[in-house]
Amino acid sequence: MNCCLKCCGKEINISDDSRVEVKTVLPSRFNGENFHVLWNKNEEAKFHLPCWNHLLNVRTSANRKNSTKKRPHETPDSISKQEKALIREARKTAEFFDSGEQIKKEASRVAEMLKSAKHCVVFTGAGISTSAGIGDYRGKSGKWTEMDHNQVSDKINQMFDSQGPSASKRPCLQNECSDEGNEKLTEDEDEMDEDGVDYEKLRPTFTHEALCLLMDKKLIKHVVSQNGDGLHGLSGISKENLSELHGNVFIEKCEKCGHRYERSFYVMDDEGSQYYEDLEDFGKSSVKKPKHAKQCERCGLSHRTGRKCEQKDCTGYLMDTIINFRDNLEEEILTRAFDHAYQCDLMICLGSTLTVTPANELVDVIEKPHPIVICNRQKTDYDDDCLRKCRGEQQPRGGRVYGDCDEFMREVLKNIIGERSLKVWEEDRPKRLINYDKCRSKNN
């Protein structure tokens, strides 16, 4: 891959170079000939980290009158109003990637932290499941990012329409290697639901399996997850060692007696929720209301799955356990998570921007100077906490890694069990996949 800053254009070496990947909102009529960034056809661009920082510096310093700050020779002297708008939108989506060598270095430190920790808690978010096929929320192609882009697309178009006739020239976009890292949709993916997720076909990622292995080795005491995909449980982590704060699409519970059922199939009734969502948005719905559907007073959707409790003398309706916006978290699960957070002397946060409350409050209760490690592609409000140093220490107490969780966790495992054992363990994945398939094919 090459840097998309035109005056650079040099290769980005993932082993030695830190990089930034962004996505902007390009107008429907776009001529990129006079712009400093070579956007690809997916509206994305990749930069060396210094090139990206220089581009931002020029964008901001250009607004200051009589600025005498010397600009690096490889950066542009000025940026047009239109290009500033594109960079502004791109900045919101920025994903950062440390060099391969930096990730190895940090993974070695974190492995030592794990070995010496007495009560390590791992906090996971959507980023650990992206390699399984689930989109994240705040990545450059995340769900909320796409929604934000849709809201500003009209403004971008209006701004470029005022640019004049040159805006309607044939698009000047980067085509070479523009599909790198973007796999084509398979037939199965094309037939998925609106969110593009077939939960029953998802299988644990390297990170899920690594956490289970570290749990078996007693190096991790508890996993707190914001994910509802059920992949932690499928990987082998027990209910006692897992707090799924936002529920699980494979677990339903009785609204009357509270008994819980873990299923091999997706339990949610999307039609019931869609019916109420349509009424809220449009005042009517083309979806026929299911007889069992009941609108939740808090989230406005329906949690009932259409099945009834199987316990003796109980005929209560079963409900999904997914926490929607405005729903309250299950008190028992949240309390268990906080109990472990209070005991925690090392917290490793993987694939989360740590912005959702009250889940992110678990990070706040860690007693200083206990270390926090974060691996995520976006910046978080807790990055400074990772880099905290105690008096007289040369290295930070915690660690901050920008990049993919699978790559980071592979290096952590390599430092704990050794490269040869890691290779053997990875070669056993086909056997684990067979077991996952059996778990998802059970009839409940």
N, C-alpha and C positions, 0 to 999 in steps of 0.2 A: 504494500500500500504506500502511496505517496502523499506527502503533505499537500493539502488543498489551498494553502496560501500561495498564490501564483508566483510571487517573487522568491519563494523557496522551492517548492515542487520536488524536494528531495525525498528519498525513500525513508519511511519510518521503520526502524529496526526494533521490533517488539522486545528483543532481548536487552537492548541497551537504551532505548528511548522511551521516555514517558510520553503519553499522547492524550489527546482530548477528542471525543467524538460528539458531534452536535447535530441537531436537526432544526431547520427553520421553516418558515412559511413562504414559499415562493408564489408570486402572483401568477395568474393564468397566462398573462403575456409578459415574458421575461427575456431580456437581452443581457447576458452576463459578460459581454465583451469588455466593458469599461469598469468591471468590478474587480476587487482584489482577491475574492474567494472563488474557487472553482467548485460550485455545488454539483453534486451528482444528481441523477434523475429521480432519486428518492428524497430529494431535498436535504440530504445529509452531507456532512463534510468531516474530514479527519485532519488533525494538525499535530505537529510536534508541540509539546506543552509550551516551550518558550515562544513559538510562533503564535500560538493562541493568546498567550498573555500579552505579547507585543501588540497584537491586533486590538485587544481590549484597551490597552494603554493609549493607542492612537485614537480609538473611538472616543475616549473620555477626554484626552488632552486636547483634541481638536475643538472641544467646546469652550476651552479656556482662552480668553483673550491674552495676547502678548505672552503666550507660553514659551519659555526659553528651554524647556526640558529637551535634552538631546534624544532623538529617536534612534533606535538601532538601524543600521544601514539596510538590513534586509526587510524592513517593514515599510508600508506606504506612508507618505507624508500627510495625506488627508483622505477622508472617507466621506462619500456623499450622504445626504440625508436618507436616501432610499436604502443604501447599504447598511447604514447604522440601524435601521429598523430591522433588517434581516438578522444582523448580529445580535441585536437586543433579544429577539425571539429565540435565537440559537443559544444564547447564554443561559436561558431558563432550562434548557434540556441537557446541558453539558454533562457528559459522562467521562470520568477520568480513569486513566489506566497507568499504573506504575510500570516501570520496565520490568522485564522478567528477572533481572538480577536483584532489583530492589525487593520484589515479592519473595524471592528465595531468602534474602537476608532477614526480612521481617518474620517470615514463617519459621526460621530457625530460632529466633528470639521467642516467638509465641509458643513453640514446642517446649522450650525450657520453662516457660511460665506454667504451661499445663502440667508438666511433670512435678512442679513444686506446689501447685495449688491444692488446697484441702477441700474447697467447695466451689468448683467451677460451674457456672450457669451459662448456657448458650441461649441467645435471644435471636430468633430467626424471622425474616420477612420475605416478601415476594421474590426478592432477588435470588434466593436459593432454588427456586422452582422454575426459573426462566428456561434453563436448559432441558427441563422436562416438557416444555411446550406451553407454559402459562405465561402470559404477558405480565409485566409489572405495572406499577401505577405512575411513577415519576421518572422512569427512564426516558430516553430520547424518543422512544416509540410507545411509551406507556399510555394507559387508558386516560388518565387525567391530562396528560400532556396533549394527546390528540384532541380532547375536548377544548383545551385552552387554545389550540391552534385554530380550531373551527371558529372560535369566537373572534379571532383577530384577522381572519383571512380577508374579509370584506375591506377592512381598513388598509391592509397591505395592498390590495388591488386598487383602491382609490388613490393611494399614494403614488403607485407606479403609473396609473392612468394620467396623472398630472405631469408625468415626466416628459411627455411628448411623443412624436411619431416613432422614435427609435425604440420605444418599449415594445412595439409590436413585431420587431424582427424575429427571425427564427431563434428559438431558444438556444443559448450557448451553455450547454451543460456537460459535465464530465460523464463520459460513457465508458471509458476504459476501466475495467475492474469494478464497475459500479454495482454489480450484483454480489461482490465479495461479502461473505458472511450473511447473505440473505437467501436462505434456502427456498426453493419453489414449493408452493402448496401441494401436498399430496391429495389424492382423491378423498382420503379419510378426513383430512383437515378441511377440505372444501365443503364437506357435508356436516361440519360441526355446527353447534348452536351459535347464536349471535356473538358471544364472547370468544368463540373459537376454541372452546375447551371441551374435550370429551374426558371427563374426570375418570371414568372407569378404565380408560386406556393409559392413563398416566402411570409412570413408574419412577421410583426414587432416583434422584440424581447422585452424582459422586458425593456431593456434600451431605445429603441425607444418609447415605451409607457410611460415610466417614464418621459422622456424629454417632451413629449406632455402634460402630466399632469402638470409638473412644469411650462410649458409655459402658460397653462390655468390659473395657479395660479399667473401669472405675476412675478414669481421668475426668469425666464429665458427670456431674451429679444430677442435673436437671436441664430439660429443654423447655423454653417458653417460646411459643410460636404465635404469630399473627395470621398464619395461613390456615385456610379451611380445606385444603386439598387432600388431607388424609395421608400424605406421603411419609410423614414421620412414623406414624403407626405401622404403615405397610413395610417400612424399612426394618422394623423389629423393636423400636423403642416402646417400652411398656406404658400403660396408662398411668401408672404411679410416677413415672419419671418424665411425664409430659403434661404441660399445661397449654391447651389450645384455646387461647383467649377469645378468638373470634369464631369458634365453632369448627364443625367438621361436616362436610357434605355427605359423609357416609354414616353419620350418627344421628339418630332421632330419639326423642324422649317423650314420655307420656305427659300431657298437660295436666293430668289428674293425679297420678301417683308418683310421677317423676322417674319411673323406671327407664333406663337407657338401653338402646339397641344399637349394636354396631353391625352394619350391613356390608355386603360386598358390592352393593349397587348404590347409585346416586339417589338419595332419598327425597330430594326437594321437589315440590310441585310448582314448577315455574309458571304454569298456566294460571293458577290462583293468584300468584303475585302479579303477573302481567295484567290480569283483569283489573286489579285495584290500581296499578300504576297507570294504566290507560285512563281510568276514570279521573285520576288526579290531574293528568296532563291534558286530556282532551274532552273530558266530560262524558265519554262513552267508550265502549270497547267492542272490538269484533270477536274477542275471546268470550266463549260461553262460561259463565261463572260455575266452577265446580261446586257440587252440593256441599261438600265438606269445608269449603273455603271460609275463613273468618278473618276479617281485617284486624291487624294488630294496632292497638291504640297508640303505640309509640312510633313504629317505623312506617305504618300505613300499608304494609304488604301482608301476605298470608303465610304463616309458618306451618300450617297443617299440611301433612304429607298425603293424606287420603287413607292412611291405614289406622287401625285401632290397636290399643294395648292388648297384649297377649297374656297378661298376668291374670291369675284367677280372681274372679269377682270384680274386675276392672274393665270398663268399656270406654275409657278415655281416649280422645283422639291423640295420635302421635304428631309431634311437631319436629321440624328440623331444628338444628342447634346453631345455625348461622346467625351471627350478630350483624344486623343491618344498621345503617345510620339511624341514630336516636335510640336504638335498642340498648338495654343495660347488659353489661357483661355478667356472666354467671358468677355469683358471689363466691361459691366454693372454689371454682377454678382460679379466679383472680386472687383469692386469699392464699391458695397454695403457691401461686407464682411469687407473691410478695414474701411469703415465708422463706422461700429459697433465695430470693434476692437479698434479704436481710442477712442471710448466712454467707452470702457470696464473697469470696476473696479474689475472684477473677471472673469477669463477664466478657464473653465474646459475642459480639453482635454481627450477624451475617445477613447481608441482603436487605437491609432496612434503612430508610432515611430517618427513622426514629422521630416521626412527626405526629403519629396518631396517639391520642390520649384515650384512656389512662395507661395504655400499654407502655408508652415511653417513660412513664414515671418510675418504672422498675429500675431504670438506669440511674435515676436520681437518688435512690436509697442506698446505693453502694457506699460503704464507709470509706472515706479517703484515708490513706493514699492507695487503697486497693486498685489494681489496674483494670482498665477497660480497653478492649481491642475491638476495632470496627473494620470490617471489610465490606465495602460497598462502592459502587461506581459513582454515586452522587455525594456531594458534601452534606454534612449533618451539623446540627447545633452542638453536638457533643465531641466534635473533632479535637477541640482544645483540651478536653479532659483526657483524651488518649495520649496526648503529648506532655502531660504533666510530669515534672521532674522533682524529686526530693533533693534537699540540700546535699551537695557533695556528689550527686550521681551524674554520670555523663549521659546515660541513656534514659529516655522517657520510661515512666513506670508501665505504660500501656503500649499500644501499637495502633497505627492507622495505615491500612492498605487500601489503595484504590485499584479495583479490578474485579474480576470474576471470582466468585466464591469457590467454584470447583478447582480452579488453578491454585488458589491460595491453600485450600484444604489438602490438595494433593502434596504440596510442598511440606505442609505441617505433618502429615502422616509419614512422609519420607523421613523426616527427622525423628519420628517417634518409633516406628517399627523397622526402619531401614529400607533401602531401595529394593533389595531382593525380595523381602517379605511383601512389600507393596506390590511388586509385579505379580507375585503369586496370588495375592488377594484380588487384584484387579482381574486376573485371568479366571477367577471363580465367579465373576458377575453373571455369566450365562446360567449357572446353577441357581443363583439368587433370583434371576428373572423368572425362571420356571416356578419357583416358590411364590413370587408375587402374583403370577398368573393364576395359580391355584387359589390364592386368597381372594382374588377378585372374581373367581368363577364359582365360589361356594354359593349354594342356595340357602338363603336365610328366610 
